[in-house]
Amino acid sequence: MKVIDHLHSSDKTLFSFEILPPLKGKDIRSIYAGIDPLMEFKPSFINVTYHREEVIYKDRGQGLLQKIRLRKRPGTVGICAMIKAKYDVDTVPHLICGGFSREDTEDALIEINFLGIDNVLALRGDPVKSEPHFIPERDGHAHAEELVRQIGNLNRGKYLYEEEQEASPTDLCIGAACYPEKHAEALNPSTDIAYLKRKVEAGAEYLVTQMFFDNQRYFDFVERCRLEGINVPIIPGLKPLTNLRHVAFIPKTFHVDLPDAYARELLKCRTDEAVKQLGVEWTTHQAKELQVRKVPSLHFYTMGRSEAVKAIASKLF
Ligand code: FAD
């Protein structure tokens, strides 16, 4: 079932979450171990992130450089298919522009469709570490908007080449990302929302937000989107901070602020356990307020760990 149909068929706030593919060499059981504890809360859909390869150059001597592509977490689409088959729950593979030509994208979409997956989250992806800014693949997409348009074309039976025009249309529900605190590269919130509107007009049927720790940021953002004529469901993304590492890297990596009251308490935490207890408390408080305001779904970023999300979900669902 499509995410948009889940959202439209319920007047209650749904529960959903995002997982990461395991590191290379691990097996699918490590994925199940993260999902099993959350199934009692009946997730409507589970997202699986996509991780682009990193490129490194090795000096092979005599002026020769070898280009090596490293992928730490492959397998997004296969993992979605396995989860769907095992738990009978809808899955949402993330698909990015980075590293994909339009042909690669079409192949990935055909595979998603073959496997009976009804959804895709269309993203641009971040620049790889060796690039100063995002550089699209040759013949790839520079922005998620173009990827959304390509998926929409496939849904209308419009494949890349005329020779393929007898292929059947797909019927994929398209989601996209948005940023209550503005995307890091956007010149300002207005330009970010203007581009977001184009992404929705291109065919994104719903949006999922970057994590945020202050609900007011989400409420203000949704209000602003509505004023600008963006009327699709906007699903809030929530992340409980569970260790001292999170405190150090999350604000910097995801370009999000922690509210004063939360930051003050976090600064007093000396152990991972203390951060986790506080994180569960804070996110539960956020989630309860969002649930009262009847947001479409509470979407949790698990980053491969389910205990904190389980503790929160058990107070809500
Ligand atoms: P875009 O919508 O293309 O926006 C990127 C920037 O370009 C913004 O500043 C925007 O304002 C601007 N812009 C947009 N359209 C245009 C245009 N037409 N012309 C000029 N400027 C434009 N990354 C991964 O690698 N894998 C994942 O699985 C993944 N999952 C994510 C899930 C969610 C819910 C979120 C919020 C992010 C996720 N990301 C993931 C991170 C995401 O790929 C990065 O934040 C990336 O930098 C932007 O992606 P986007 O799809 O929002 O890009």
Boltz pocket constraint, residues with backbone or C-beta under 6 A from the ligand:
constraints:
  - pocket:
      binder: B
      contacts: [[A, 48], [A, 49], [A, 50], [A, 51], [A, 52], [A, 94], [A, 95], [A, 96], [A, 122], [A, 123], [A, 124], [A, 125], [A, 126], [A, 127], [A, 142], [A, 143], [A, 144], [A, 145], [A, 176], [A, 177], [A, 178], [A, 183], [A, 184], [A, 185], [A, 186], [A, 187], [A, 191], [A, 192], [A, 193], [A, 195], [A, 196], [A, 198], [A, 199], [A, 208], [A, 209], [A, 210], [A, 211], [A, 237]]
      max_distance: 6.0
